[in-house]
Amino acid sequence: MGFTYHPPTGRECSVCAGLMANSATPLVDNGKGKASSAADFAIHNWYNFVLGYSPEFPNYFLARESATRADLVVDPFMGAGTTLVCCKYQGIPSKGIDANDFMVDAARVKLHWQLDTSELRQRKDEILERAYHSADEVGWNTGDAVSQAALWDDPDKEPYHTYAERLRPYMLPERYMSDRPFAKSKIIEEAIKRVVADRHERDLFSLALWSILLRVSNVRYGPGFGVIVPRRDADVLGIFSSKVDRMIEDLECLTKDQRDTPSDVALGDTRNLGRLLAPESASLMITSPPYPGDHEYTKHTRVELAFRGAVGSRDDLRTIKRRMLQASTTNIYRDLDDSDAVGGIVSIKEISDLIHERLVHDGATSGFEKLYTKLVWQYFGGMSKCLEEVHRVLKAKGKIGLLVSDSHAFKMVHIQTAEILREIGVRLGFINPEIILWQLKTSTSHKYHLRENILVLQKP
């Protein structure tokens, strides 16, 4: 049976109405109605994850808790390293963990600031010189931005489409990234490998390239994964050059103290955080875990992972996804059961029962819809296991601040994420729970303003 779309159940939400009627003023009240994008901040903009959060959140929490260089701050869901970059700016040691190989690599580059900028400028010029030379050996058709002299029918030049076909990974089809932009990106990648000997310098130039891939591809996020009308060409070399210039300028503004502040990252599953960090080693944790919003997080780095060869098959993607929380219907695995950690929690059962009731009412039969109730249990069960590990790693009196959003992802059933996580946290032994309204977010599927809250939990 083919997939049948069933629209969200209901046009109104009594939970939303009640929350809005009694809502406090969000902390983010800057005239824009939402926190600034990470793209607006130096270093953070080296690689900006579409589902990431603004540096304003960790900066707020660091100030609130009066964190100092004597503390160790941990982000157990670090993403592209937003919390860690904020800590390093302020001279506060930090560590981060993420399940996605690409995020770990991106964060590691964003946190290595001990580079000679004059050397970087020289290497950049050498990379571009070699890239333009290599581009002139490829046939692009008359009028291409790279070289007017490079003709497709020149017998001494390999046509761009065969060059792209020869190097294209299986997991990055042409509908995701057209042949011309892909070929130019590969030319830059090869130039970086040939020109740059120092590993840290090479990593910086590689991140500059990876960070522009989405811009020159046919993939867009809103925040879901989508493919636009194919973009046949792009000034990849020019965009890359501008990106490197911005990164070098950011490095030039740093102080020695900022450069020398330690910050480490690791690949891992937060449900096993205790294997990566010593017990009672962290003074503070600041993080934004996945929300129960059915976002499949590897999709949002699919272009980057595939381009650099980090995933060559769906099995490779599955390896990454199994390290992640089960927060998406495409992340549910029969042999991974986290629901046992939250058995008996009435608030989760009420949500699950209401979702099931609406599925039956709508006659929903698709495979993904049938997983909605299971996903709710798996998500909160996984978060319970994560918080249990957090409790083990935090020092006495240590706190964790979690930025989490409410959700309407499953048949319009309102999930008050922070409230349920508060209940789980108290059950695990945390004290002094506090929920702070950070901002109101507009859902992409309806006009409701969903609350994004900071949940604060303290270890006794």
N, C-alpha and C positions, 0 to 999 in steps of 0.2 A: 504493500500500500504506500502511495506517495505521501509526502509531507503535506498536511493541511494546516494553513495558518489560522490560529484562533486569537482574536484580538484580546487585549487585557480585559478582565472582568470588572465591570463597574466604571462609572464616570466620576464618582466622588469617593473621598476617603475620610471617614469620621475621625480616624487617628490624626491625620494631617490637620483637620479643622480644629481639633482640640489642642494640639500642640501649638498651632499658630495663634490661637486665642489667648494662650497663656505663655507665649514665647518671650524669653528675655532678649535683650539686644545682643546680636552676635558680636564677638570680639573683633571680627573683621568688619569694621564700619568706616571704610575709608573713602566713601563716595562712589566707589566702583561696585560695591556690593559683593565682592569676592576678593580673595587673596591674589596678590600679583603672581604672574607666571614665573617659573624658574628661569625661563628664557630672558627675563629682565635683569638677571644677576650675573656678575662676573663669575667665572669658573663653573658655576651651575649650568650656564648655557653651552658648555662644551658638548654636553649631550643631554637633551631634555626628553624625558619619558612622558608620553602623553597622559598616562594614568598616575603620574607622580604628583607631588604636592609642593607648595610654595615654601621657600626657605623661611618665610615669615613664621611658620609653625614651630620649627625647632628653635629659632631665635627667641620666640616668645617663651618657650618652655625652659630654655637654658637660663633666661633672665629670671623667670618665675622661681626657679629652684636655686638660683644663685650659684650655678656651676662654676668651678674653678679648675685651674690646671692640676690640682691635686686629685680631681675626680677622673674616673673612667666612664665615658658615655658609650653605650652600646645601642646599635640599631639592628634588631633581629630580622627585619624585613627591609634592608637598606635600599633596594632598587638601584638607582644610579648614584647613590651616595649623598643625597641632599643633607641629611643630618650630619654626616661626617665632615662634609665641606664646611658647614656652619661651625662645627666644633673646631676645626683646624684654623679657621679664620680668627677664632677667639683664643687660640692657644690651649685648647682643652683636648687631652688625649681621647681617642675614640677607636671603636672597632665595629665592623659591620658584617652581616651575614646575608647572603641571598642564594636562592635556589637556581637562578638563571645564570649560566656561564657568561653570557654576554654582559649582563649587568655587573657581574664581579669584575670583568676586565675593564669595562667603562669606568667604574668607580675607582679602580686601582690607578688608572691614568689620571683621573681628575684629582687625585690626592697626592700625586708625585710632583712636587713643586721645585725640586732642587735641580733645575736645568739652566744651562747657559743660554740666555735668549739671543745673544749675538751668534752663537753657533747654530741655533735653530733657524735664524733668518738666512744664514748661509746655506744650510741644508735645504731649506724651502726653495731657494733659487735653483739649487742643483736638481732637486726633484722635478720642478716645473720644466727646466731645460731638457732634462731627459724625457719627460712625458711628452712635451711638444715634438721632440725628435722622433719618438716612437709613434706618435700619432701621424706624423707625416709619412710613415711607412705603411699606413693603412688606407685603403680606398674608402672615401666617405661620400662620394657624389659631389658634383660641383656646387659651390655655395655653402659648404659646411663651415661652421664657425671655427673649427680647428685649423683648417688649412684650405685655401682656395686652390692650391696646386694638387691636392690629393684627389684624384679622380677614380671613380669606382671601376672603370674599365681599363685602368692602367695595368698591364700584365705583370708589372713588378710589385704591385701592391695587393695585399690580401683584402678582399672586400670586408667591410665592417661586420656584415651579418654573418659571414663564415667565421670571422675572428671571435665574435660573440658566441656563436654556436659551439665553437671548440672549447671555450672556457666556462660556459654557463653551467652552474650547478643544477642538479635535478630539482632541488627544492626552491629554486628561484626562476620560475617560468617567465616567458616573455610578457605575459599579461601583467605580471607584477612589476617588471622593469624592462623597458624596450631596449632593443639591441644597441642603438647608438649610445644612450647614457650608460648602459652596462659596459660596453666596450671601453668607453673613456674612463670609467671608474676602475676597470681592470688595468688599464694602462698606468694610472696613478699608483695603484697598488704595487705593480711590478717595479715602478720607478722608486718607490719607498724602499722596497726590499734591496734594490741594487745600489742605492745611494747611501742609505743610513746604516752605519755599523753599530752605533750605540743602541742598546735595547730600549732604554727609556725614551730616547728621542724618537726611535722608530714607533714605539707605542703611541706617542703623542700624535704623530702624523697619521697613523692608522686610525686613531679615534676621530681625527678631523675628517677623514674620508668616510668612516662609518656613520658619522653624525649627519652627513649630507645625503646619504643614500635615499632616505625616505623622501626628501625634497625633490630629487630627480627621478623618483620612481613613479609608478602608477597606483601606489597604495596610499590610502588615506584612512584616518581614524576619526570617528565622530560620536562617542569614543570607540564604537565597534569597528571591526576590520572591514574595509571596503576597497573596491578597485574602481578607479575613474576611467574616463576615456583615455586610451593610451597616449602618453606624452612621448612623441617620437624622438625628440632631441632636447638637449639642455646644455648650458655652458658649464659643464662639470668642472673643468679645470679652473675657470674663473671663480666659481662658488667655493671650491676647495681652497684656493689661494686666499680669499677673503676670510674664510673660517680660520685658517692658520694664523693670519695676521691678528685676528681678535684674540686667539688663545695666547699668542706671544705677548700681546699688550696686557692681558690679565696677569700673566706671570711677572711682568715688569713692575706691577703695582704692589707686590707682596713684600712684607718685611722678613728679615732673617728669622725672627721668632715664629712667624707663621709657617715658614718653609720647614723649620726644624721640628714642629709639633708632630708627635707620632700618630699615625692613623693606619690601621690594618684592616684588610678585608679577607673574607673566606667564603668559599662555596660550600653550601650545606643546607640541611633541612632544619628549620627552627624547631620542629617537634623533637629534634635531637640536639638542642642547643648546648646541653651539658657536656657533649662530646667535644665541643669546640672552645668552650670557655670554662675557666675554673669556677668552682662554687664560691659564692659570695665575693666575686671579683669586680662587679659593676656597681657604681654609685647611682647611676641613672640610666634609664632606657627611654629613647624617644623614637617612635616609629609610626608608620601607617600601614597596617596589614591589609591584605586584600579584603574587599567588602563582599557580602553575599549578593553580588550583582550580576553573576553569570558572565563575567569577563574572563576570557581565556588568555592569560598573561603572556604566554609564549607567542601568540599571534602578533602582539605589539612589538616584538623584536624579530619577527620572522624574516624580514628582509636582511637585517644585519647578520643574524645567525647563519642564514643560507649563503650570503655573499662570501663570508670569510671561511666557509667550509666547516663551521662548528656543528652543523647538522646536515647529514647527507641523506637522511631517510626519515620516515615517520617514526621509526623505532628510536632514532636519536632524539627526536622531540619528546617521545614518550618517557625517555630517561629523565629529561628535565622536568616534565610535568609531574612525575611521580614524587619528586622532591618538594613539590609545591602543595600548599593547602588545597583541599578539594573545594574550590570556590566557583567552579564552572561545571556545567553538565558534561563538558568534554574532558574533565579531569577526574571523573568517577571511575574507580577500578574495583572490580569485585574482590580482589585479594587485599585491598587496603580499607580497613574499617576503623574509623575514628569515632563513630557514633557512641561506642560503649563508654566514652569519657563523659558523656552528658546524659546518660540514661536517667529518667525520672525527673528531669527539669520540666515543669509544667508549662512554662512560657514557650519553650521550643515546641512542645507537643501541640499547643493551641495554634501556633502558626502553621505547623505541618498539617493539622487537621483541616484548617480553613483553606489551605492551598488545595488539598485533596477534594474538599467539597466543591470548590470552584472548577477544578478539572472535570469532575463528574458532571457538574451543571452544564459546562460547555461541550461535553462530549469530546474532550481533548484526547487524541490517540497517538500523537507523535512520540517517538522514542525519547526525545529530549524533555518533553513535557512530563512524561512519566517519571523522570528522574528528579523533578523539582523537590518533592518532599524528602527524598533521600539526601539530596544535596544540602538541604537546610541542616539536617542532623550531622552530616559529615563535616560541614563547614564549622559549626559551633563545637563539634567534638575535636576537630583539629586545632581550633583556637584554644580549647581547654588544655590540650596537651602542650601547646606552645606556652601558655601562661604558667603551667606547672613547671616547665623548664626555666622560665623567666624568674619564678619565685626562687628556684635553686641557685641561680647565678647572681641575683641581686644581693647586695650587702644588707645587713639589718638596717631598717629605716629607709632603705633605698626605694625609689619610685619608678614607675613606668607611666609614660604618657602615650596613649594610643589615639591617633586621629582616625575616626571611623564614621562612615555615613550610614544613615537609614537607607532602606531599599524598598522598591516596589517592583522588583524584577520578576516575581513569580505570581502571575495572575492577579496583580495589583494588591496583593496582601502586604500590608505595611509591616516591615521588620525594623524594630527599634534596636539596631545593632549594639549601640553602647549600653543600653539597659540590660540586654541579655548577657553581654560580656561582663558587666558589673556583677550580675548575679553569679556568673561562673567564677569570677575572681574572688568574691567573698567566700564561696564554697571551697576554694583552694587555700584559703587562709590569708588573703590580702585584707588590709584594713583601710579605713578612711577613704572609701570610694567617693569620687567626685566626677560629675559630668558637667562639662563646660561647653556651651554653644559657641562653636568656632565661626561657622558661616552657614548661610542657606544656599543650597545648590539646586538649580533647576534641572529636573530630570529631562533626558532627551526624548522620552516616550510619552510624556504628558506635561502639563503645566504646573504640577505641584512643586513646591519648594521643599526639598528634603533637607533635614538637619544633618550637618556634619559636626560631630561633637569630639571633644577631647575627653577621653576617659582616663582618669588618674587613679592608680592603685598603688598602695604602699605595702612593703613587706614589714611585718612587726619588728 
